[in-house]
Amino acid sequence: MTIATIRRRHLLALSALAAPAIGAGSARAQGAAWPNQPIRMVVPFAAGGPTDVPARLLAEEMSKQLPQRVVVENRTGSGVVVGTDAVAKGPQDGHTILYTTVAHAVTRAMFPRLPFDPIADFTPVSLVGQVPVILLVHNSFPATNLREFIEVIRANPGKYDYASSGNGGAVHLATELFMHAAGGLRVNHVPFRGSSAAMPDVLSGRIPMIFDIAASALPYARSGELRALGISTRQRSPLAPNIPTIIEQGVAGYEAYTWHMVMVRSGTPAPVVDAISRAVAQAVAVPAVQTRLTELAMQLVPESTPASAAAYLRSEIAVWEPLVRAANITAN
């Protein structure tokens, strides 16, 4: 099965499962007695990072609309394992929720002794949005478009390095997916502790390329400090209409995102799951929230439901798990 086929199936699933418009009434009225105590939003990433910032924005808006506060708790360690496991072993009442990313889709492939099952132990609630990646190269790199880039890499297997924000992270995964989709190109991975740590080496030209998340990449592309060769969206992004998609430049079916999703522990009552989903949708529908998330280069998914979020998660696992194993990406 090709990447393009998997992507098409997941888009069809999302269309079929899209929810009707949010009705009137509070989450409390629609979802039994939820919430009847403060809500912990566990973020398995460090405070202040590209996942934490949208999570806190969502938590703040949900706190305004719900009768209880939503408190963000950063639980890091072993990638996303420590924080995710805290939710997997937490209460099944909707008062502990997980705010996670594409990292959730690769934990099973990267950790041989994972203490939870990323599908069986969680109920997806809402797919908040997707953040694409952009291929940036140093201005000295001998390619001005993606076709030239592929030709240079193919003619020099193993010669060039690329930077990432960390082993098994969204930037690493997106790059490996691209190299596979473009015909098995060979480059060397140099992981850093975050994109900001990698950028000095990319800006200096010591490492000539990086697939960075759009929010981090766009300032460098707009200033001309680095050259943007392609974006990982299906169609050109309104935030960067001058950057051609990787698909339109000949790499069929290539899409890659770090997505943001809200989940709860499996066994949480369905009315509570539905109430949380509506609360997330109502928060994301606030214009100020939409504006800020868009500024963070997130493509929002306002029609997300628990069913469509679950379908999306399954489709992402189907894409990323085989890639992680084929590329021998491990947690170390």
Sequence and secondary structure as in RCSB ss.txt:
>XXXX:A:sequence
MTIATIRRRHLLALSALAAPAIGAGSARAQGAAWPNQPIRMVVPFAAGGPTDVPARLLAEEMSKQLPQRVVVENR
TGSGVVVGTDAVAKGPQDGHTILYTTVAHAVTRAMFPRLPFDPIADFTPVSLVGQVPVILLVHNSFPATNLREFI
EVIRANPGKYDYASSGNGGAVHLATELFMHAAGGLRVNHVPFRGSSAAMPDVLSGRIPMIFDIAASALPYARSGE
LRALGISTRQRSPLAPNIPTIIEQGVAGYEAYTWHMVMVRSGTPAPVVDAISRAVAQAVAVPAVQTRLTELAMQL
VPESTPASAAAYLRSEIAVWEPLVRAANITAN
>XXXX:A:secstr
  HHHHHHHHHHHHHHH      SS HHHHSTT  SS EEEEESS TTSTTHHHHHHHHHHHHHHSSS EEEEE 
 STTTHHHHHHHHTS SSSSEEEEE GGGGTHHHH TT SS TTTTEEEEEEEEEEEEEEEE TTSS SSHHHHH
HHHHHSTTT EEEESSTTSHHHHHHHHHHHHTT    EEEE SSHHHHHHHHHHTSS EEEEEHHHHHHHHHHTS
SEEEEE SSS  TT TTS BTTTTT TT   EEEEEEEEETT  HHHHHHHHHHHHHHHTSHHHHHHHHHTT EE
 TT  HHHHHHHHHHHHHHHHHHHHHTT    
